[in-house]
Amino acid sequence: MTDIIGRYAPSPTGDLHFGSLVAALASYCHAKARGGLWRLRIDDLDTPRVVPGSAERIVETLYAFGLKPDGPIMSQSRRGPAYDAAIAQLKRQGNAFDCGCTRREARQGPPGDEGPIYPGTCRDGLPAGREPRSIRCRVDDRSIRLVDAVQGPVAQSLGRAVGDFVIRRADGITAYQLATVVDDAAQGITEVVRGVDLLTSSPRQRWLQQCLALPTTAYLHVPIIVDDRGEKLGKSTGALALDRRRKRELTWHGLALLGHRPPVTPEARSTSWLLDWALAHWCVERIPQKSAVSLNAV
């Protein structure tokens, strides 16, 4: 059995775009180049944002580009009992608590890395007359340290940077941080490869892994792809869906932006040849150590 298992976890809020492809290529190549497995997980927890049919099109597009997962595809919307069990464990240990604050009240603390830090209103018990709304993970001021394979050392004091963070939202939906950790453990994931915009989530996820006594994952965060205006390619910025008729061209471009520029030869006309070349030449040190790379950089 392989010791290396990677994954890709897209949200079905629209079709895959070029930025999605670059992240998928990075996670696929990083696992498969070293004889590992590559899992696929559909992050469909945020049901109000899920676009009907999007999950199916994502899978079809990945297959069309030659990115075929090993094993069954996991859907987070079916993982409720596992999340309930994790939250119950955190509560028993004193690592989680009910919070009765509104979003506005929760943002009345001092500035943090991602906005105002939760002021701790409910961490010692709900104030009189308050009903539970969300559930938060309790943190402290110790420094969470990890080394990202591309971006280098990362250190963050959760207490001073983000505060007690939400693990179940007021609408009952399990938050990204907890679901990711629980599902990575369930799928046996050893290495998380994703865009650098999620780098600041890693200390929270490492904290949850420690609290739940789950295996810790390694991290590799690749630069996000930006357009001519410096905006991240994404569904919210109108990034176009991947055109399967251009899969060879788009695959070559994506690999080149990751620092792996395949030769332009007659054989390079097929996507399968490009992927085989990438697996044979994959080298983490070639990936740009940047937060963003322009779409037109190559």
C-alpha positions as protocol buffer text, in pm:
chain_id: "A"
residue {
  index: 1
  type: MET
  ca { x: 0 y: 0 z: 0 }
}
residue {
  index: 2
  type: THR
  ca { x: 131 y: 344 z: -91 }
}
residue {
  index: 3
  type: ASP
  ca { x: 245 y: 586 z: 178 }
}
residue {
  index: 4
  type: ILE
  ca { x: 146 y: 891 z: -31 }
}
residue {
  index: 5
  type: ILE
  ca { x: -216 y: 994 z: -84 }
}
residue {
  index: 6
  type: GLY
  ca { x: -312 y: 1331 z: -228 }
}
residue {
  index: 7
  type: ARG
  ca { x: -650 y: 1480 z: -306 }
}
residue {
  index: 8
  type: TYR
  ca { x: -844 y: 1745 z: -490 }
}
residue {
  index: 9
  type: ALA
  ca { x: -1157 y: 1892 z: -329 }
}
residue {
  index: 10
  type: PRO
  ca { x: -1347 y: 2132 z: -559 }
}
residue {
  index: 11
  type: SER
  ca { x: -1671 y: 2304 z: -463 }
}
residue {
  index: 12
  type: PRO
  ca { x: -1962 y: 2242 z: -706 }
}
residue {
  index: 13
  type: THR
  ca { x: -2058 y: 2609 z: -724 }
}
residue {
  index: 14
  type: GLY
  ca { x: -1990 y: 2622 z: -1098 }
}
residue {
  index: 15
  type: ASP
  ca { x: -1777 y: 2464 z: -1367 }
}
residue {
  index: 16
  type: LEU
  ca { x: -1402 y: 2422 z: -1335 }
}
residue {
  index: 17
  type: HIS
  ca { x: -1198 y: 2711 z: -1476 }
}
residue {
  index: 18
  type: PHE
  ca { x: -830 y: 2744 z: -1561 }
}
residue {
  index: 19
  type: GLY
  ca { x: -727 y: 2831 z: -1204 }
}
residue {
  index: 20
  type: SER
  ca { x: -904 y: 2514 z: -1089 }
}
residue {
  index: 21
  type: LEU
  ca { x: -712 y: 2313 z: -1347 }
}
residue {
  index: 22
  type: VAL
  ca { x: -375 y: 2441 z: -1225 }
}
residue {
  index: 23
  type: ALA
  ca { x: -457 y: 2338 z: -866 }
}
residue {
  index: 24
  type: ALA
  ca { x: -581 y: 1999 z: -985 }
}
residue {
  index: 25
  type: LEU
  ca { x: -267 y: 1942 z: -1194 }
}
residue {
  index: 26
  type: ALA
  ca { x: -44 y: 2028 z: -899 }
}
residue {
  index: 27
  type: SER
  ca { x: -219 y: 1792 z: -658 }
}
residue {
  index: 28
  type: TYR
  ca { x: -237 y: 1512 z: -916 }
}
residue {
  index: 29
  type: CYS
  ca { x: 127 y: 1536 z: -1021 }
}
residue {
  index: 30
  type: HIS
  ca { x: 261 y: 1574 z: -668 }
}
residue {
  index: 31
  type: ALA
  ca { x: 97 y: 1247 z: -563 }
}
residue {
  index: 32
  type: LYS
  ca { x: 126 y: 1037 z: -878 }
}
residue {
  index: 33
  type: ALA
  ca { x: 486 y: 1133 z: -962 }
}
residue {
  index: 34
  type: ARG
  ca { x: 596 y: 955 z: -644 }
}
residue {
  index: 35
  type: GLY
  ca { x: 380 y: 648 z: -691 }
}
residue {
  index: 36
  type: GLY
  ca { x: 99 y: 773 z: -471 }
}
residue {
  index: 37
  type: LEU
  ca { x: -278 y: 775 z: -496 }
}
residue {
  index: 38
  type: TRP
  ca { x: -496 y: 1071 z: -586 }
}
residue {
  index: 39
  type: ARG
  ca { x: -841 y: 1108 z: -431 }
}
residue {
  index: 40
  type: LEU
  ca { x: -1133 y: 1328 z: -532 }
}
residue {
  index: 41
  type: ARG
  ca { x: -1373 y: 1486 z: -286 }
}
residue {
  index: 42
  type: ILE
  ca { x: -1668 y: 1709 z: -371 }
}
residue {
  index: 43
  type: ASP
  ca { x: -1697 y: 1996 z: -120 }
}
residue {
  index: 44
  type: ASP
  ca { x: -2073 y: 2037 z: -143 }
}
residue {
  index: 45
  type: LEU
  ca { x: -2140 y: 2137 z: 218 }
}
residue {
  index: 46
  type: ASP
  ca { x: -2250 y: 2493 z: 142 }
}
residue {
  index: 47
  type: THR
  ca { x: -2576 y: 2376 z: -9 }
}
residue {
  index: 48
  type: PRO
  ca { x: -2719 y: 2725 z: -83 }
}
residue {
  index: 49
  type: ARG
  ca { x: -2425 y: 2786 z: -321 }
}
residue {
  index: 50
  type: VAL
  ca { x: -2426 y: 2446 z: -493 }
}
residue {
  index: 51
  type: VAL
  ca { x: -2517 y: 2466 z: -862 }
}
residue {
  index: 52
  type: PRO
  ca { x: -2724 y: 2167 z: -978 }
}
residue {
  index: 53
  type: GLY
  ca { x: -2527 y: 1945 z: -1215 }
}
residue {
  index: 54
  type: SER
  ca { x: -2197 y: 2114 z: -1130 }
}
residue {
  index: 55
  type: ALA
  ca { x: -2051 y: 1816 z: -942 }
}
residue {
  index: 56
  type: GLU
  ca { x: -2116 y: 1585 z: -1235 }
}
residue {
  index: 57
  type: ARG
  ca { x: -1959 y: 1830 z: -1481 }
}
residue {
  index: 58
  type: ILE
  ca { x: -1653 y: 1870 z: -1257 }
}
residue {
  index: 59
  type: VAL
  ca { x: -1595 y: 1494 z: -1258 }
}
residue {
  index: 60
  type: GLU
  ca { x: -1651 y: 1470 z: -1633 }
}
residue {
  index: 61
  type: THR
  ca { x: -1407 y: 1756 z: -1697 }
}
residue {
  index: 62
  type: LEU
  ca { x: -1135 y: 1605 z: -1478 }
}
residue {
  index: 63
  type: TYR
  ca { x: -1169 y: 1274 z: -1661 }
}
residue {
  index: 64
  type: ALA
  ca { x: -1157 y: 1452 z: -1996 }
}
residue {
  index: 65
  type: PHE
  ca { x: -824 y: 1609 z: -1894 }
}
residue {
  index: 66
  type: GLY
  ca { x: -687 y: 1270 z: -1789 }
}
residue {
  index: 67
  type: LEU
  ca { x: -711 y: 1342 z: -1416 }
}
residue {
  index: 68
  type: LYS
  ca { x: -874 y: 1023 z: -1290 }
}
residue {
  index: 69
  type: PRO
  ca { x: -908 y: 967 z: -914 }
}
residue {
  index: 70
  type: ASP
  ca { x: -814 y: 648 z: -737 }
}
residue {
  index: 71
  type: GLY
  ca { x: -1102 y: 494 z: -546 }
}
residue {
  index: 72
  type: PRO
  ca { x: -1456 y: 622 z: -487 }
}
residue {
  index: 73
  type: ILE
  ca { x: -1542 y: 991 z: -495 }
}
residue {
  index: 74
  type: MET
  ca { x: -1641 y: 1133 z: -156 }
}
residue {
  index: 75
  type: SER
  ca { x: -1923 y: 1386 z: -120 }
}
residue {
  index: 76
  type: GLN
  ca { x: -1913 y: 1596 z: 195 }
}
residue {
  index: 77
  type: SER
  ca { x: -2291 y: 1639 z: 199 }
}
residue {
  index: 78
  type: ARG
  ca { x: -2314 y: 1272 z: 301 }
}
residue {
  index: 79
  type: ARG
  ca { x: -2064 y: 1302 z: 585 }
}
residue {
  index: 80
  type: GLY
  ca { x: -2285 y: 1462 z: 851 }
}
residue {
  index: 81
  type: PRO
  ca { x: -2255 y: 1183 z: 1113 }
}
residue {
  index: 82
  type: ALA
  ca { x: -1874 y: 1199 z: 1100 }
}
residue {
  index: 83
  type: TYR
  ca { x: -1879 y: 1574 z: 1160 }
}
residue {
  index: 84
  type: ASP
  ca { x: -2130 y: 1536 z: 1445 }
}
residue {
  index: 85
  type: ALA
  ca { x: -1901 y: 1281 z: 1611 }
}
residue {
  index: 86
  type: ALA
  ca { x: -1597 y: 1509 z: 1579 }
}
residue {
  index: 87
  type: ILE
  ca { x: -1782 y: 1807 z: 1726 }
}
residue {
  index: 88
  type: ALA
  ca { x: -1912 y: 1594 z: 2013 }
}
residue {
  index: 89
  type: GLN
  ca { x: -1555 y: 1482 z: 2086 }
}
residue {
  index: 90
  type: LEU
  ca { x: -1426 y: 1840 z: 2082 }
}
residue {
  index: 91
  type: LYS
  ca { x: -1700 y: 1946 z: 2324 }
}
residue {
  index: 92
  type: ARG
  ca { x: -1626 y: 1660 z: 2563 }
}
residue {
  index: 93
  type: GLN
  ca { x: -1261 y: 1762 z: 2566 }
}
residue {
  index: 94
  type: GLY
  ca { x: -1339 y: 2127 z: 2625 }
}
residue {
  index: 95
  type: ASN
  ca { x: -1207 y: 2220 z: 2280 }
}
residue {
  index: 96
  type: ALA
  ca { x: -1541 y: 2351 z: 2149 }
}
residue {
  index: 97
  type: PHE
  ca { x: -1833 y: 2551 z: 2284 }
}
residue {
  index: 98
  type: ASP
  ca { x: -2174 y: 2682 z: 2183 }
}
residue {
  index: 99
  type: CYS
  ca { x: -2185 y: 3047 z: 2078 }
}
residue {
  index: 100
  type: GLY
  ca { x: -2493 y: 3266 z: 2087 }
}
residue {
  index: 101
  type: CYS
  ca { x: -2340 y: 3570 z: 1915 }
}
residue {
  index: 102
  type: THR
  ca { x: -2471 y: 3718 z: 1594 }
}
residue {
  index: 103
  type: ARG
  ca { x: -2219 y: 3774 z: 1316 }
}
residue {
  index: 104
  type: ARG
  ca { x: -2206 y: 4142 z: 1403 }
}
residue {
  index: 105
  type: GLU
  ca { x: -2144 y: 4073 z: 1773 }
}
residue {
  index: 106
  type: ALA
  ca { x: -1873 y: 3819 z: 1690 }
}
residue {
  index: 107
  type: ARG
  ca { x: -1683 y: 4086 z: 1495 }
}
residue {
  index: 108
  type: GLN
  ca { x: -1646 y: 4329 z: 1786 }
}
residue {
  index: 109
  type: GLY
  ca { x: -1303 y: 4205 z: 1892 }
}
residue {
  index: 110
  type: PRO
  ca { x: -958 y: 4345 z: 1805 }
}
residue {
  index: 111
  type: PRO
  ca { x: -818 y: 4325 z: 1450 }
}
residue {
  index: 112
  type: GLY
  ca { x: -678 y: 3990 z: 1340 }
}
residue {
  index: 113
  type: ASP
  ca { x: -526 y: 3834 z: 1030 }
}
residue {
  index: 114
  type: GLU
  ca { x: -864 y: 3779 z: 863 }
}
residue {
  index: 115
  type: GLY
  ca { x: -1075 y: 4051 z: 1020 }
}
residue {
  index: 116
  type: PRO
  ca { x: -1189 y: 4113 z: 1378 }
}
residue {
  index: 117
  type: ILE
  ca { x: -1105 y: 3840 z: 1630 }
}
residue {
  index: 118
  type: TYR
  ca { x: -1393 y: 3680 z: 1817 }
}
residue {
  index: 119
  type: PRO
  ca { x: -1411 y: 3863 z: 2154 }
}
residue {
  index: 120
  type: GLY
  ca { x: -1469 y: 3546 z: 2359 }
}
residue {
  index: 121
  type: THR
  ca { x: -1821 y: 3637 z: 2470 }
}
residue {
  index: 122
  type: CYS
  ca { x: -1944 y: 3278 z: 2503 }
}
residue {
  index: 123
  type: ARG
  ca { x: -1627 y: 3076 z: 2557 }
}
residue {
  index: 124
  type: ASP
  ca { x: -1697 y: 3038 z: 2931 }
}
residue {
  index: 125
  type: GLY
  ca { x: -2068 y: 2971 z: 2884 }
}
residue {
  index: 126
  type: LEU
  ca { x: -2365 y: 3130 z: 2712 }
}
residue {
  index: 127
  type: PRO
  ca { x: -2471 y: 3462 z: 2868 }
}
residue {
  index: 128
  type: ALA
  ca { x: -2814 y: 3464 z: 3033 }
}
residue {
  index: 129
  type: GLY
  ca { x: -3098 y: 3467 z: 2785 }
}
residue {
  index: 130
  type: ARG
  ca { x: -2883 y: 3354 z: 2491 }
}
residue {
  index: 131
  type: GLU
  ca { x: -2954 y: 3048 z: 2278 }
}
residue {
  index: 132
  type: PRO
  ca { x: -2682 y: 2859 z: 2087 }
}
residue {
  index: 133
  type: ARG
  ca { x: -2635 y: 2973 z: 1730 }
}
residue {
  index: 134
  type: SER
  ca { x: -2298 y: 2842 z: 1612 }
}
residue {
  index: 135
  type: ILE
  ca { x: -2026 y: 2619 z: 1757 }
}
residue {
  index: 136
  type: ARG
  ca { x: -1669 y: 2742 z: 1792 }
}
residue {
  index: 137
  type: CYS
  ca { x: -1334 y: 2572 z: 1841 }
}
residue {
  index: 138
  type: ARG
  ca { x: -1146 y: 2699 z: 2145 }
}
residue {
  index: 139
  type: VAL
  ca { x: -787 y: 2807 z: 2076 }
}
residue {
  index: 140
  type: ASP
  ca { x: -498 y: 2943 z: 2282 }
}
residue {
  index: 141
  type: ASP
  ca { x: -194 y: 3159 z: 2221 }
}
residue {
  index: 142
  type: ARG
  ca { x: 57 y: 2886 z: 2144 }
}
residue {
  index: 143
  type: SER
  ca { x: 226 y: 2914 z: 1805 }
}
residue {
  index: 144
  type: ILE
  ca { x: 123 y: 2659 z: 1543 }
}
residue {
  index: 145
  type: ARG
  ca { x: 420 y: 2591 z: 1317 }
}
residue {
  index: 146
  type: LEU
  ca { x: 448 y: 2399 z: 992 }
}
residue {
  index: 147
  type: VAL
  ca { x: 665 y: 2402 z: 681 }
}
residue {
  index: 148
  type: ASP
  ca { x: 495 y: 2436 z: 346 }
}
residue {
  index: 149
  type: ALA
  ca { x: 676 y: 2253 z: 66 }
}
residue {
  index: 150
  type: VAL
  ca { x: 666 y: 2564 z: -159 }
}
residue {
  index: 151
  type: GLN
  ca { x: 595 y: 2868 z: 57 }
}
residue {
  index: 152
  type: GLY
  ca { x: 831 y: 2769 z: 340 }
}
residue {
  index: 153
  type: PRO
  ca { x: 788 y: 2802 z: 720 }
}
residue {
  index: 154
  type: VAL
  ca { x: 450 y: 2913 z: 853 }
}
residue {
  index: 155
  type: ALA
  ca { x: 383 y: 3014 z: 1213 }
}
residue {
  index: 156
  type: GLN
  ca { x: 63 y: 3152 z: 1360 }
}
residue {
  index: 157
  type: SER
  ca { x: -73 y: 3213 z: 1706 }
}
residue {
  index: 158
  type: LEU
  ca { x: -438 y: 3127 z: 1663 }
}
residue {
  index: 159
  type: GLY
  ca { x: -543 y: 3320 z: 1972 }
}
residue {
  index: 160
  type: ARG
  ca { x: -388 y: 3643 z: 1846 }
}
residue {
  index: 161
  type: ALA
  ca { x: -449 y: 3590 z: 1474 }
}
residue {
  index: 162
  type: VAL
  ca { x: -801 y: 3446 z: 1436 }
}
residue {
  index: 163
  type: GLY
  ca { x: -944 y: 3363 z: 1780 }
}
residue {
  index: 164
  type: ASP
  ca { x: -1198 y: 3090 z: 1856 }
}
residue {
  index: 165
  type: PHE
  ca { x: -1321 y: 2996 z: 1510 }
}
residue {
  index: 166
  type: VAL
  ca { x: -1653 y: 2858 z: 1387 }
}
residue {
  index: 167
  type: ILE
  ca { x: -1674 y: 2484 z: 1320 }
}
residue {
  index: 168
  type: ARG
  ca { x: -2053 y: 2475 z: 1275 }
}
residue {
  index: 169
  type: ARG
  ca { x: -2232 y: 2774 z: 1131 }
}
residue {
  index: 170
  type: ALA
  ca { x: -2554 y: 2928 z: 1259 }
}
residue {
  index: 171
  type: ASP
  ca { x: -2739 y: 2773 z: 964 }
}
residue {
  index: 172
  type: GLY
  ca { x: -2632 y: 2425 z: 1078 }
}
residue {
  index: 173
  type: ILE
  ca { x: -2372 y: 2373 z: 805 }
}
residue {
  index: 174
  type: THR
  ca { x: -2038 y: 2228 z: 919 }
}
residue {
  index: 175
  type: ALA
  ca { x: -1758 y: 2476 z: 852 }
}
residue {
  index: 176
  type: TYR
  ca { x: -1481 y: 2414 z: 602 }
}
residue {
  index: 177
  type: GLN
  ca { x: -1201 y: 2385 z: 859 }
}
residue {
  index: 178
  type: LEU
  ca { x: -1355 y: 2093 z: 1050 }
}
residue {
  index: 179
  type: ALA
  ca { x: -1498 y: 1909 z: 749 }
}
residue {
  index: 180
  type: THR
  ca { x: -1164 y: 1921 z: 569 }
}
residue {
  index: 181
  type: VAL
  ca { x: -972 y: 1774 z: 863 }
}
residue {
  index: 182
  type: VAL
  ca { x: -1224 y: 1497 z: 930 }
}
residue {
  index: 183
  type: ASP
  ca { x: -1246 y: 1397 z: 565 }
}
residue {
  index: 184
  type: ASP
  ca { x: -872 y: 1411 z: 501 }
}
residue {
  index: 185
  type: ALA
  ca { x: -830 y: 1160 z: 784 }
}
residue {
  index: 186
  type: ALA
  ca { x: -1111 y: 940 z: 651 }
}
residue {
  index: 187
  type: GLN
  ca { x: -954 y: 929 z: 305 }
}
residue {
  index: 188
  type: GLY
  ca { x: -605 y: 869 z: 441 }
}
residue {
  index: 189
  type: ILE
  ca { x: -472 y: 1192 z: 291 }
}
residue {
  index: 190
  type: THR
  ca { x: -104 y: 1249 z: 366 }
}
residue {
  index: 191
  type: GLU
  ca { x: -41 y: 1563 z: 160 }
}
residue {
  index: 192
  type: VAL
  ca { x: -269 y: 1860 z: 95 }
}
residue {
  index: 193
  type: VAL
  ca { x: -192 y: 2049 z: -227 }
}
residue {
  index: 194
  type: ARG
  ca { x: -403 y: 2357 z: -301 }
}
residue {
  index: 195
  type: GLY
  ca { x: -392 y: 2729 z: -379 }
}
residue {
  index: 196
  type: VAL
  ca { x: -195 y: 2966 z: -159 }
}
residue {
  index: 197
  type: ASP
  ca { x: -513 y: 3158 z: -75 }
}
residue {
  index: 198
  type: LEU
  ca { x: -586 y: 2871 z: 166 }
}
residue {
  index: 199
  type: LEU
  ca { x: -244 y: 2879 z: 332 }
}
residue {
  index: 200
  type: THR
  ca { x: -375 y: 3065 z: 639 }
}
residue {
  index: 201
  type: SER
  ca { x: -626 y: 2785 z: 699 }
}
residue {
  index: 202
  type: SER
  ca { x: -345 y: 2536 z: 758 }
}
residue {
  index: 203
  type: PRO
  ca { x: -267 y: 2631 z: 1122 }
}
residue {
  index: 204
  type: ARG
  ca { x: -635 y: 2596 z: 1218 }
}
residue {
  index: 205
  type: GLN
  ca { x: -650 y: 2260 z: 1047 }
}
residue {
  index: 206
  type: ARG
  ca { x: -330 y: 2146 z: 1217 }
}
residue {
  index: 207
  type: TRP
  ca { x: -482 y: 2253 z: 1550 }
}
residue {
  index: 208
  type: LEU
  ca { x: -796 y: 2048 z: 1483 }
}
residue {
  index: 209
  type: GLN
  ca { x: -585 y: 1748 z: 1384 }
}
residue {
  index: 210
  type: GLN
  ca { x: -407 y: 1773 z: 1718 }
}
residue {
  index: 211
  type: CYS
  ca { x: -728 y: 1817 z: 1917 }
}
residue {
  index: 212
  type: LEU
  ca { x: -892 y: 1518 z: 1747 }
}
residue {
  index: 213
  type: ALA
  ca { x: -575 y: 1303 z: 1760 }
}
residue {
  index: 214
  type: LEU
  ca { x: -579 y: 1267 z: 1381 }
}
residue {
  index: 215
  type: PRO
  ca { x: -274 y: 1215 z: 1157 }
}
residue {
  index: 216
  type: THR
  ca { x: -114 y: 1541 z: 1048 }
}
residue {
  index: 217
  type: THR
  ca { x: -90 y: 1618 z: 678 }
}
residue {
  index: 218
  type: ALA
  ca { x: 193 y: 1780 z: 486 }
}
residue {
  index: 219
  type: TYR
  ca { x: 111 y: 2098 z: 294 }
}
residue {
  index: 220
  type: LEU
  ca { x: 202 y: 2238 z: -46 }
}
residue {
  index: 221
  type: HIS
  ca { x: 41 y: 2565 z: -155 }
}
residue {
  index: 222
  type: VAL
  ca { x: 82 y: 2673 z: -516 }
}
residue {
  index: 223
  type: PRO
  ca { x: 44 y: 3032 z: -642 }
}
residue {
  index: 224
  type: ILE
  ca { x: -303 y: 3140 z: -744 }
}
residue {
  index: 225
  type: ILE
  ca { x: -355 y: 3237 z: -1108 }
}
residue {
  index: 226
  type: VAL
  ca { x: -449 y: 3600 z: -1169 }
}
residue {
  index: 227
  type: ASP
  ca { x: -572 y: 3788 z: -1474 }
}
residue {
  index: 228
  type: ASP
  ca { x: -434 y: 4107 z: -1631 }
}
residue {
  index: 229
  type: ARG
  ca { x: -592 y: 4314 z: -1353 }
}
residue {
  index: 230
  type: GLY
  ca { x: -429 y: 4104 z: -1083 }
}
residue {
  index: 231
  type: GLU
  ca { x: -758 y: 3944 z: -981 }
}
residue {
  index: 232
  type: LYS
  ca { x: -773 y: 3576 z: -893 }
}
residue {
  index: 233
  type: LEU
  ca { x: -936 y: 3359 z: -1156 }
}
residue {
  index: 234
  type: GLY
  ca { x: -1256 y: 3235 z: -1001 }
}
residue {
  index: 235
  type: LYS
  ca { x: -1623 y: 3182 z: -1048 }
}
residue {
  index: 236
  type: SER
  ca { x: -1696 y: 3509 z: -867 }
}
residue {
  index: 237
  type: THR
  ca { x: -1481 y: 3702 z: -1114 }
}
residue {
  index: 238
  type: GLY
  ca { x: -1638 y: 3542 z: -1419 }
}
residue {
  index: 239
  type: ALA
  ca { x: -1362 y: 3296 z: -1509 }
}
residue {
  index: 240
  type: LEU
  ca { x: -1468 y: 3091 z: -1811 }
}
residue {
  index: 241
  type: ALA
  ca { x: -1535 y: 2720 z: -1783 }
}
residue {
  index: 242
  type: LEU
  ca { x: -1263 y: 2494 z: -1918 }
}
residue {
  index: 243
  type: ASP
  ca { x: -1301 y: 2421 z: -2288 }
}
residue {
  index: 244
  type: ARG
  ca { x: -1241 y: 2049 z: -2332 }
}
residue {
  index: 245
  type: ARG
  ca { x: -1160 y: 2107 z: -2699 }
}
residue {
  index: 246
  type: ARG
  ca { x: -847 y: 2291 z: -2583 }
}
residue {
  index: 247
  type: LYS
  ca { x: -740 y: 2039 z: -2320 }
}
residue {
  index: 248
  type: ARG
  ca { x: -390 y: 1984 z: -2463 }
}
residue {
  index: 249
  type: GLU
  ca { x: -322 y: 2357 z: -2484 }
}
residue {
  index: 250
  type: LEU
  ca { x: -464 y: 2428 z: -2138 }
}
residue {
  index: 251
  type: THR
  ca { x: -276 y: 2139 z: -1980 }
}
residue {
  index: 252
  type: TRP
  ca { x: 53 y: 2260 z: -2130 }
}
residue {
  index: 253
  type: HIS
  ca { x: -16 y: 2615 z: -2009 }
}
residue {
  index: 254
  type: GLY
  ca { x: -108 y: 2499 z: -1658 }
}
residue {
  index: 255
  type: LEU
  ca { x: 205 y: 2289 z: -1622 }
}
residue {
  index: 256
  type: ALA
  ca { x: 419 y: 2576 z: -1750 }
}
residue {
  index: 257
  type: LEU
  ca { x: 278 y: 2814 z: -1489 }
}
residue {
  index: 258
  type: LEU
  ca { x: 373 y: 2554 z: -1228 }
}
residue {
  index: 259
  type: GLY
  ca { x: 731 y: 2575 z: -1350 }
}
residue {
  index: 260
  type: HIS
  ca { x: 714 y: 2260 z: -1561 }
}
residue {
  index: 261
  type: ARG
  ca { x: 732 y: 2358 z: -1927 }
}
residue {
  index: 262
  type: PRO
  ca { x: 692 y: 2050 z: -2148 }
}
residue {
  index: 263
  type: PRO
  ca { x: 885 y: 2049 z: -2477 }
}
residue {
  index: 264
  type: VAL
  ca { x: 691 y: 2147 z: -2787 }
}
residue {
  index: 265
  type: THR
  ca { x: 723 y: 1830 z: -2993 }
}
residue {
  index: 266
  type: PRO
  ca { x: 489 y: 1630 z: -3217 }
}
residue {
  index: 267
  type: GLU
  ca { x: 433 y: 1387 z: -2929 }
}
residue {
  index: 268
  type: ALA
  ca { x: 314 y: 1673 z: -2708 }
}
residue {
  index: 269
  type: ARG
  ca { x: -9 y: 1693 z: -2904 }
}
residue {
  index: 270
  type: SER
  ca { x: -186 y: 1462 z: -2657 }
}
residue {
  index: 271
  type: THR
  ca { x: -289 y: 1538 z: -2301 }
}
residue {
  index: 272
  type: SER
  ca { x: -182 y: 1192 z: -2187 }
}
residue {
  index: 273
  type: TRP
  ca { x: 172 y: 1254 z: -2317 }
}
residue {
  index: 274
  type: LEU
  ca { x: 188 y: 1586 z: -2133 }
}
residue {
  index: 275
  type: LEU
  ca { x: 77 y: 1424 z: -1806 }
}
residue {
  index: 276
  type: ASP
  ca { x: 329 y: 1142 z: -1848 }
}
residue {
  index: 277
  type: TRP
  ca { x: 602 y: 1400 z: -1910 }
}
residue {
  index: 278
  type: ALA
  ca { x: 496 y: 1598 z: -1603 }
}
residue {
  index: 279
  type: LEU
  ca { x: 504 y: 1290 z: -1379 }
}
residue {
  index: 280
  type: ALA
  ca { x: 850 y: 1198 z: -1505 }
}
residue {
  index: 281
  type: HIS
  ca { x: 988 y: 1551 z: -1451 }
}
residue {
  index: 282
  type: TRP
  ca { x: 793 y: 1668 z: -1145 }
}
residue {
  index: 283
  type: CYS
  ca { x: 1008 y: 1876 z: -911 }
}
residue {
  index: 284
  type: VAL
  ca { x: 866 y: 2085 z: -625 }
}
residue {
  index: 285
  type: GLU
  ca { x: 1158 y: 2327 z: -647 }
}
residue {
  index: 286
  type: ARG
  ca { x: 1036 y: 2436 z: -991 }
}
residue {
  index: 287
  type: ILE
  ca { x: 705 y: 2566 z: -860 }
}
residue {
  index: 288
  type: PRO
  ca { x: 723 y: 2947 z: -821 }
}
residue {
  index: 289
  type: GLN
  ca { x: 751 y: 3051 z: -458 }
}
residue {
  index: 290
  type: LYS
  ca { x: 498 y: 3327 z: -507 }
}
residue {
  index: 291
  type: SER
  ca { x: 149 y: 3409 z: -389 }
}
residue {
  index: 292
  type: ALA
  ca { x: 27 y: 3473 z: -745 }
}
residue {
  index: 293
  type: VAL
  ca { x: 129 y: 3407 z: -1104 }
}
residue {
  index: 294
  type: SER
  ca { x: -11 y: 3593 z: -1402 }
}
residue {
  index: 295
  type: LEU
  ca { x: -215 y: 3397 z: -1653 }
}
residue {
  index: 296
  type: ASN
  ca { x: 11 y: 3541 z: -1922 }
}
residue {
  index: 297
  type: ALA
  ca { x: 341 y: 3465 z: -1749 }
}
residue {
  index: 298
  type: VAL
  ca { x: 427 y: 3204 z: -2017 }
}
